[in-house]
């Protein structure tokens, strides 16, 4: 008998908070390459709600057709600066930046005003900071807006701040239980350090390629077995 996935929650009642915009604090123009994309799905510059006044109910992995030879990743979390820095690192570490799209957001559901331009997401990464209880609460509020079918190998959790675990605000076991509950891989890093940010970016690119079906012989369902021992590997790198 298969494991039962958590039931997605109901659609939130919050007002729309923004739309896709090109990352305003990313690298200089042209640094992403001609075909690479990094988008911020956060509040609009004016802070006003989008004209349509609506939001997507649940993120579903098969709502759209995939883009040929292009994989799309969505980074979710409370700290936009870390999200944007990781987005830049992912694009910089990609051998062919034209084959990847990176989106970041700090809230769900996503606004509908630019939904027609938004790709089908092949991987969602929830980013949590061990030094921020707000980070944990944010991810907990985001999870009900993701369809259960995403948790079949198209979601992973990324924990930052592991190197300073003794002085944390969030217990690591809490996040481990969350990843176990949602049957999703758990990665560990320290996104404030460029070397670790680049390393985890490379790993996320590989996971994204598998989730998008771009690696022959592997599927998204292989990810759980592949990601075992992530913490031990990270500690060895320390």
C-alpha positions, -999 to +999 in steps of 0.1 A: +000+000+000+014+034-010+021+061+016-006+088+020+005+123+012-006+153+033-039+168+021-035+202+004-052+230+023-079+254+011-072+284-010-061+314+011-081+346+014-052+370+012-051+398-013-028+394-043+007+406-036+023+410-070+034+396-102+065+383-121+092+409-126+128+406-137+150+402-107+159+438-098+188+430-076+204+403-098+237+405-117+242+431-145+222+429-177+234+400-198+249+381-169+221+354-171+228+347-207+205+353-237+179+327-228+182+324-190+154+337-168+152+348-132+119+361-120+107+374-087+071+364-079+069+388-050+052+422-044+050+445-073+072+477-072+041+498-064+029+474-038-005+474-055-026+443-063-025+431-099-055+443-120-071+408-122-075+405-085-070+368-086-045+341-076-038+306-086-054+281-062-029+253-061+004+248-079+001+216-100+029+200-119+009+190-150-012+221-156+009+233-185+029+218-213+067+217-208+090+239-228+113+219-250+147+213-235+140+240-208+136+232-170+120+256-146+126+258-108+107+277-082+125+289-050+102+296-021+110+311+013+108+341+036+142+357+029+142+372-006+178+382-005+189+345+000+164+334-027+178+358-052+214+350-045+207+313-049+188+320-082+219+339-095+241+310-084+220+284-101+221+303-134+258+310-131+266+273-124+244+260-153+265+249-183+238+262-206+218+290-190+194+291-219+180+258-207+169+269-173+144+293-158+145+303-121+116+319-103+115+331-067+086+339-044+079+345-008+042+339-008+016+316-024-008+314-043+011+331-071-006+361-088-026+353-119-019+385-139+011+370-156+002+334-153+002+330-191+039+338-191+048+316-162+063+282-171+054+247-158+076+242-127+096+210-128+110+215-092+099+235-061+125+242-034+114+253+000+142+272+018+143+273+055+168+292+078+176+275+111+181+310+126+146+323+118+113+311+132+096+333+106+113+313+079+097+281+093+063+297+096+065+310+061+072+276+046+044+261+067+020+286+052+032+279+017+029+241+018-009+239+016-009+258-017+011+230-034-008+201-050+000+167-034+012+154-068+042+177-066+055+157-037+062+127-059+098+138-066+093+174-076+098+191-042+128+193-020+136+212+012+168+232+016+181+242+051+206+270+055+226+279+085+236+244+094+272+254+102+260+273+132+235+248+144+243+253+181+228+288+180+196+282+160+160+293+165+146+263+148+154+228+158+168+207+129+146+178+139+115+199+132+126+204+096+135+167+092+100+157+104+086+182+078+106+166+050+096+131+061+059+141+064+060+153+028+081+124+015+106+149+000+145+151+000+163+174+024+194+193+015+217+212+038+239+243+031+249+277+042+236+301+016+254+331+031+287+317+019+294+318-018+313+285-019+284+266-003+259+285-024+276+274-056+279+238-044+242+235-036+233+253-068+251+226-088+232+199-068+199+216-074+206+218-112+211+181-112+179+174-093+161+198-116+173+180-147+161+147-133+127+161-122+122+176-156+130+143-173+161+154-190+183+126-176+178+093-194+172+064-171+162+085-141+128+099-130+116+122-103+106+092-082+143+082-079+152+114-060+143+101-025+168+073-026+194+095-042+192+122-015+198+100+015+227+110+037+228+147+026+235+159+061+264+135+065+279+146+032+276+183+041+292+177+075+321+160+058+326+191+036+329+212+067 
